[in-house]
Amino acid sequence: MFGFLFNGKRLNDSGQGLFLSIIEQSRLPYFYADLEVADSIDGRFDVMVLHMAILLDELDKHNDEIPEAMKLRRIVQEIMFDNLDLTLREIGVGDLGVGKKIKVMAEAFYGRVKTYQELFLSENIEKMSEALKRNVYRDGDIDKKVLSQFSTYIFKLRHDVSNQPIWDIMKGKIIFLKPVGNKND
């Protein structure tokens, strides 16, 4: 019924809009100040992956009713990997190194998305905290309160995104809640 809304160009535009929203959210100082994520390529990658996982999970939930949701999922991922490729080149990684680094990032991305999507179903703060400690903080020393705060944010955000109209998301419009931190942003 709504197939006319989802031709290739419109899906690409939607994918660009969704990815831009993810990047804007992932760059909020809250993650790097309050949640003590390393403000590095790895840290920013991990925060982006969390937000991507929430979006992809939402698209997956609607795949049966909206076949274009899977196409949009693929487009957003392609945009993300193109962006990662460009970023690596801009920071001086040579042509031969880019492919290797993208492969490592792709493996990390798909593994993390799978883990997070499984955890979304459980809404288990402790298990999400363990995954964050392992993935985002590389098993470093991080306060349990910070991990709990981060996990709570993720579950609230996932719930909030799941309550947004899927047709808005399919059009490239997603609204991420603005986290409230303890430190000045």
The 8 nearest C-alpha neighbors of each residue, nearest first, counted from 0:
[[1, 2, 3, 4, 65, 5, 64, 66],
 [2, 0, 3, 4, 5, 65, 166, 67],
 [3, 1, 4, 5, 0, 6, 67, 65],
 [2, 4, 1, 5, 6, 0, 9, 7],
 [5, 3, 2, 1, 6, 9, 170, 10],
 [6, 4, 2, 3, 10, 9, 7, 67],
 [5, 7, 9, 8, 4, 10, 3, 2],
 [8, 6, 10, 9, 11, 5, 12, 70],
 [9, 7, 11, 10, 6, 12, 5, 13],
 [8, 10, 12, 11, 6, 7, 5, 13],
 [9, 11, 13, 7, 12, 8, 5, 14],
 [12, 10, 14, 8, 13, 9, 15, 7],
 [13, 11, 9, 15, 10, 14, 8, 16],
 [171, 14, 12, 10, 170, 16, 11, 15],
 [15, 13, 75, 11, 17, 12, 16, 74],
 [14, 16, 12, 18, 13, 17, 19, 11],
 [17, 15, 171, 13, 19, 14, 18, 12],
 [18, 16, 171, 20, 14, 19, 15, 13],
 [17, 19, 21, 15, 20, 16, 14, 22],
 [18, 20, 22, 16, 21, 17, 15, 23],
 [21, 19, 23, 17, 18, 22, 24, 16],
 [20, 22, 18, 24, 19, 23, 25, 50],
 [21, 23, 25, 19, 24, 20, 18, 26],
 [22, 24, 20, 26, 21, 25, 19, 27],
 [25, 23, 21, 22, 26, 27, 20, 175],
 [26, 24, 22, 47, 23, 46, 27, 21],
 [25, 27, 23, 24, 22, 28, 43, 30],
 [26, 28, 29, 24, 25, 30, 23, 31],
 [29, 27, 31, 30, 184, 32, 26, 33],
 [30, 28, 33, 32, 27, 31, 180, 184],
 [31, 29, 34, 28, 32, 36, 33, 27],
 [30, 32, 36, 35, 28, 29, 34, 38],
 [33, 31, 35, 29, 34, 30, 28, 182],
 [34, 32, 29, 35, 30, 180, 182, 31],
 [33, 35, 30, 36, 145, 31, 32, 29],
 [36, 34, 31, 32, 33, 37, 30, 145],
 [35, 37, 31, 34, 42, 30, 38, 136],
 [36, 38, 42, 39, 31, 35, 41, 43],
 [39, 37, 42, 31, 36, 43, 40, 41],
 [38, 40, 42, 41, 37, 43, 44, 36],
 [39, 41, 43, 42, 44, 38, 37, 45],
 [42, 40, 44, 39, 43, 45, 37, 38],
 [43, 41, 37, 39, 45, 44, 40, 38],
 [42, 44, 46, 40, 45, 41, 39, 47],
 [43, 45, 41, 47, 42, 46, 40, 48],
 [44, 46, 48, 42, 47, 43, 135, 41],
 [45, 47, 43, 49, 48, 44, 25, 42],
 [46, 48, 44, 50, 25, 45, 49, 51],
 [49, 47, 51, 45, 50, 46, 52, 44],
 [50, 48, 52, 46, 51, 47, 45, 53],
 [49, 51, 53, 47, 52, 48, 21, 54],
 [50, 52, 48, 54, 53, 49, 55, 47],
 [53, 51, 112, 49, 55, 50, 54, 56],
 [52, 54, 56, 50, 51, 55, 157, 57],
 [55, 53, 51, 57, 56, 52, 58, 50],
 [56, 54, 58, 52, 57, 53, 51, 59],
 [55, 57, 59, 53, 54, 58, 52, 60],
 [56, 58, 54, 60, 55, 59, 161, 53],
 [57, 59, 55, 61, 68, 60, 56, 62],
 [60, 58, 56, 62, 57, 61, 55, 69],
 [59, 61, 57, 58, 62, 56, 63, 55],
 [62, 60, 59, 58, 64, 63, 65, 68],
 [61, 63, 65, 59, 66, 68, 64, 60],
 [64, 62, 61, 65, 66, 60, 59, 68],
 [63, 65, 61, 62, 66, 68, 60, 67],
 [64, 66, 62, 67, 68, 63, 61, 69],
 [67, 65, 62, 68, 69, 63, 64, 70],
 [66, 68, 70, 69, 65, 71, 5, 62],
 [67, 69, 71, 66, 62, 70, 58, 65],
 [70, 68, 72, 67, 71, 62, 66, 73],
 [71, 69, 67, 73, 72, 68, 74, 66],
 [70, 72, 74, 68, 73, 69, 10, 75],
 [71, 73, 69, 70, 75, 74, 68, 55],
 [72, 74, 70, 76, 71, 75, 77, 69],
 [73, 75, 71, 77, 76, 72, 14, 78],
 [76, 74, 14, 78, 72, 77, 73, 71],
 [75, 77, 79, 73, 78, 74, 80, 72],
 [78, 76, 74, 80, 79, 75, 81, 73],
 [77, 79, 75, 81, 76, 80, 82, 74],
 [78, 80, 76, 82, 77, 81, 75, 83],
 [81, 79, 83, 77, 82, 78, 84, 76],
 [82, 80, 84, 78, 83, 79, 77, 85],
 [81, 83, 79, 85, 80, 84, 86, 78],
 [84, 82, 80, 86, 85, 81, 87, 79],
 [85, 83, 81, 87, 82, 86, 80, 88],
 [84, 86, 82, 88, 83, 87, 89, 81],
 [87, 85, 83, 89, 88, 84, 82, 90],
 [86, 88, 84, 90, 89, 85, 92, 83],
 [87, 89, 92, 85, 91, 86, 90, 84],
 [90, 88, 86, 91, 87, 85, 92, 84],
 [91, 89, 87, 88, 92, 86, 85, 93],
 [90, 92, 88, 89, 93, 87, 86, 94],
 [91, 93, 88, 87, 96, 97, 90, 94],
 [94, 92, 96, 95, 91, 97, 88, 87],
 [93, 95, 97, 96, 92, 98, 88, 91],
 [94, 96, 93, 97, 98, 99, 92, 100],
 [97, 95, 93, 99, 94, 98, 92, 100],
 [98, 96, 100, 94, 99, 95, 101, 92],
 [97, 99, 101, 100, 96, 95, 102, 94],
 [100, 98, 102, 96, 97, 101, 103, 95],
 [99, 101, 103, 97, 102, 98, 104, 96],
 [102, 100, 104, 98, 103, 99, 105, 97],
 [101, 103, 105, 99, 100, 104, 98, 106],
 [104, 102, 100, 106, 101, 105, 107, 99],
 [103, 105, 101, 107, 102, 106, 108, 100],
 [106, 104, 108, 102, 107, 103, 101, 109],
 [105, 107, 103, 109, 108, 104, 110, 102],
 [106, 108, 104, 110, 105, 109, 111, 103],
 [109, 107, 105, 111, 106, 110, 104, 112],
 [110, 108, 112, 106, 111, 107, 105, 113],
 [111, 109, 107, 113, 108, 112, 106, 114],
 [110, 112, 114, 108, 113, 109, 107, 115],
 [113, 111, 52, 115, 109, 114, 110, 116],
 [112, 114, 116, 110, 111, 115, 109, 117],
 [115, 113, 111, 117, 112, 116, 110, 118],
 [114, 116, 118, 112, 117, 113, 111, 119],
 [115, 117, 119, 113, 118, 114, 112, 56],
 [116, 118, 114, 115, 119, 120, 113, 121],
 [117, 119, 115, 121, 120, 116, 122, 114],
 [120, 118, 116, 122, 117, 121, 115, 154],
 [121, 119, 118, 117, 122, 116, 123, 115],
 [120, 122, 123, 118, 119, 117, 124, 126],
 [123, 121, 119, 120, 118, 124, 154, 127],
 [122, 124, 121, 126, 125, 127, 118, 119],
 [125, 123, 127, 126, 150, 128, 122, 147],
 [124, 126, 128, 127, 123, 129, 147, 150],
 [127, 125, 129, 128, 123, 124, 130, 118],
 [128, 126, 130, 124, 129, 125, 150, 131],
 [129, 127, 125, 131, 146, 126, 130, 150],
 [128, 130, 126, 132, 127, 131, 133, 125],
 [131, 129, 127, 133, 128, 132, 134, 126],
 [130, 132, 128, 135, 134, 133, 129, 127],
 [133, 131, 136, 129, 138, 130, 134, 135],
 [132, 134, 138, 137, 130, 131, 136, 135],
 [135, 133, 131, 137, 132, 136, 130, 138],
 [134, 136, 131, 45, 137, 132, 133, 42],
 [135, 137, 132, 139, 138, 134, 133, 131],
 [138, 136, 133, 134, 139, 135, 132, 131],
 [139, 137, 133, 132, 136, 140, 134, 135],
 [140, 138, 136, 137, 141, 132, 133, 135],
 [139, 141, 138, 142, 136, 132, 137, 143],
 [140, 142, 139, 143, 145, 146, 132, 136],
 [141, 143, 145, 144, 146, 140, 147, 34],
 [144, 142, 146, 145, 147, 141, 128, 148],
 [145, 143, 147, 142, 146, 148, 149, 141],
 [146, 144, 148, 142, 143, 147, 34, 149],
 [147, 145, 143, 149, 128, 144, 148, 150],
 [146, 148, 144, 150, 145, 149, 151, 143],
 [147, 149, 145, 151, 146, 150, 144, 152],
 [150, 148, 152, 146, 147, 151, 145, 153],
 [151, 149, 147, 153, 152, 148, 124, 128],
 [150, 152, 148, 154, 153, 149, 147, 155],
 [151, 153, 149, 155, 150, 154, 156, 148],
 [154, 152, 150, 156, 151, 155, 157, 149],
 [153, 155, 157, 151, 156, 152, 158, 150],
 [156, 154, 158, 152, 157, 153, 159, 151],
 [157, 155, 159, 153, 158, 154, 152, 160],
 [156, 158, 154, 160, 159, 155, 53, 153],
 [157, 159, 155, 161, 156, 160, 154, 162],
 [158, 160, 156, 162, 157, 161, 155, 163],
 [161, 159, 157, 163, 162, 158, 156, 175],
 [160, 162, 158, 159, 163, 157, 57, 164],
 [163, 161, 159, 160, 158, 164, 165, 157],
 [162, 164, 160, 161, 165, 159, 167, 173],
 [165, 163, 166, 167, 162, 168, 161, 160],
 [166, 164, 168, 167, 169, 163, 61, 58],
 [165, 167, 169, 164, 168, 170, 163, 172],
 [168, 166, 170, 172, 165, 169, 164, 171],
 [167, 169, 172, 165, 171, 170, 166, 173],
 [170, 168, 166, 167, 171, 165, 13, 68],
 [169, 171, 167, 13, 168, 172, 166, 10],
 [13, 172, 170, 16, 17, 168, 169, 14],
 [173, 171, 168, 167, 170, 17, 16, 174],
 [174, 172, 168, 175, 171, 17, 167, 20],
 [173, 175, 176, 172, 160, 20, 163, 159],
 [176, 174, 177, 173, 156, 24, 160, 159],
 [177, 175, 178, 156, 174, 159, 155, 24],
 [176, 178, 175, 179, 24, 27, 174, 29],
 [179, 177, 176, 180, 29, 152, 27, 175],
 [178, 180, 177, 181, 29, 182, 184, 176],
 [181, 179, 182, 33, 29, 178, 183, 184],
 [180, 182, 33, 183, 179, 29, 184, 32],
 [183, 181, 180, 33, 184, 32, 29, 179],
 [182, 184, 181, 180, 29, 32, 33, 28],
 [183, 28, 29, 182, 180, 32, 27, 33]]
